[in-house]
Amino acid sequence: MRNFSGLLENEGRSFSNWGLSRTTTPAVYAEPISYADVQAVVGNPDRFPTPVNPVGSLASVTATIVNDGGTMLCMRKLDDIISLETDVKGRRIVRVQAGCRLKKLNLWLQAREMELPFQAEIGEATVGSVAVGDTKESSLDGPGYFSAHVVALTYVDESGQLRTISDHADGAAFHEFKCSFGLSGVVVECQLEVRAATLCRSDTSIAGFASADDLAAGLLRAREQCDALLAIVFLNNLAAFLDQRFRAGPGSMTPAASQPACEEFRLAKRLAIQHGFEGVEVPQPTGLIYSRADFVNEYWRPSPTERRLDFQYYEHDISRLREVVVETFNFAKSFQERTGYAPNGWATYFVHRPGNGRKPYGLYSGEAGISFSFDPFCSNPAEPRWQRFSKEYNDLAIKRLGGRVSPIQTQWLRPGDVSIPAKLARPRFTTPYYKQFLG
Ligand SMILES: Cc1cc2nc3c(=O)[nH]c(=O)nc-3n(C[C@H](O)[C@H](O)[C@H](O)COP(=O)(O)OP(=O)(O)OC[C@H]3O[C@@H](n4cnc5c(N)ncnc54)[C@H](O)[C@@H]3O)c2cc1C
């Protein structure tokens, strides 16, 4: 039996996610400070009741963190960035512990003139969560989801053993592990492929459209004009904020010539995201050249009375963009007429799917191609009409429009809406929330 040296609480405290929309009361809360601590927790079901659910920053919106009566294993103190190396395949990699936040990692790499191709706005998310979970962002090059850049990882399996798997040594089994949401084991360390840092140029604008059809065509046109597009669509007003991104050559630091406009834009965008785009204005700079690492943000933990982002995630193939936008517009208008409520907007990311079995299950699985997300968001997760909207929209987006969804980023899912292969799930790690999705 191993000793456990980290922080342990078993006095009935409850824990909530970032948006305060999900709360759980585990029997034991544990914060390991070494890999041996993680092994001690997993290997001792008497002291650390089953299921063991690893968490990072609790920034997920769904019930993925809910584990009443089980063990919440918070990885946030295992956050060292260990080294930049060249792996056996000759790739430049960074070796980092699972509890490291993405902002910390981005700044560390930026100081060494390196970068991850995935640079979403969320700086709080931890490496371990996004290595085996779902993410999205409109990347300039390469797939726009984090786990695509993970080439090896070390985890603690259900018997408490430390294991390392990689794309070159384990092939399909490795890619399957990255679709496991922590059900196959607790990730303690990752190796991520990195590249020389690059700069980005953004032209931003707000566009108005005559119809939903027109809006869909406008999004496709805006995407074709640039190297990557992020759009915030104000669907009920037939308008969109467009961030058209262009490659701007090598470089790791935002040039002085882009300041202070760049910092003003970043702070306004960060506040808009924090507040779910309620009561905030975002400037529309053009020709801004910057390091995307600077736009990875940290968000303060909101109070229950504060405006705060909440969202739903849906992935579709780009060939269905027109249908998705038009059908969603019709649905949202009819919902607004019935209830007086409309979401604040829809975040639209474009993600390259690599194909070749590199993502065997869930989001971005299937053949190579381009996906887009059409994600409604709001500024109050507790608003009953938002919750009702999300539940009804699940039926349209999943069943009629064929959208793929995520157990950590799409709320109110029912059995059948998403399927996680049962072979990926070990009983020691499987919470009731995840059990309902095993197929
Ligand atoms: C304000 C805000 C903005 C956001 N913006 C974006 C965005 O732009 N793009 C995007 O993709 N997402 C975004 N998100 C969602 C967020 O990135 C994901 O939900 C992410 O997974 C959260 O990471 P976390 O460390 O907080 O995970 P947690 O919520 O703590 O954990 C979620 C799940 O991850 C798994 N897990 C965690 N750690 C481990 C581990 N060490 N080993 C195995 N499994 C583990 C478990 O299943 C756990 O239940 C945003 C969220 C917020 C609140």
The ligand as an ORCA input file, in Angstrom:
! r2SCAN-3c Opt
* xyz 0 1
  C     -14.826     30.736    -20.004
  C     -14.611     29.435    -20.754
  C     -14.120     29.475    -22.056
  C     -13.912     28.286    -22.764
  N     -13.408     28.359    -24.033
  C     -13.135     27.216    -24.713
  C     -12.557     27.245    -26.026
  O     -12.314     28.303    -26.593
  N     -12.300     26.057    -26.630
  C     -12.545     24.860    -26.018
  O     -12.282     23.823    -26.602
  N     -13.078     24.812    -24.781
  C     -13.379     25.948    -24.124
  N     -13.909     25.869    -22.857
  C     -14.150     24.511    -22.278
  C     -12.903     23.948    -21.593
  O     -11.749     24.187    -22.341
  C     -13.007     22.422    -21.482
  O     -14.187     22.054    -20.828
  C     -11.790     21.818    -20.764
  O     -11.843     20.432    -20.849
  C     -11.716     22.243    -19.301
  O     -10.494     21.807    -18.728
  P     -10.413     21.546    -17.163
  O      -9.009     21.302    -16.810
  O     -11.110     22.639    -16.438
  O     -11.262     20.197    -17.051
  P     -12.285     19.797    -15.874
  O     -13.569     20.484    -16.089
  O     -11.631     19.977    -14.548
  O     -12.464     18.227    -16.144
  C     -13.269     17.789    -17.214
  C     -13.056     16.315    -17.447
  O     -11.776     16.075    -18.048
  C     -11.298     14.762    -17.680
  N      -9.991     14.926    -17.045
  C      -9.536     16.011    -16.376
  N      -8.245     15.830    -16.003
  C      -7.882     14.595    -16.423
  C      -6.675     13.821    -16.330
  N      -5.565     14.302    -15.741
  N      -6.661     12.572    -16.866
  C      -7.761     12.077    -17.488
  N      -8.921     12.766    -17.600
  C      -8.982     14.020    -17.085
  C     -12.373     14.175    -16.751
  O     -13.309     13.437    -17.523
  C     -13.070     15.418    -16.223
  O     -14.389     15.157    -15.765
  C     -14.172     27.026    -22.135
  C     -14.670     26.994    -20.818
  C     -14.895     28.187    -20.145
  C     -15.435     28.133    -18.749
*
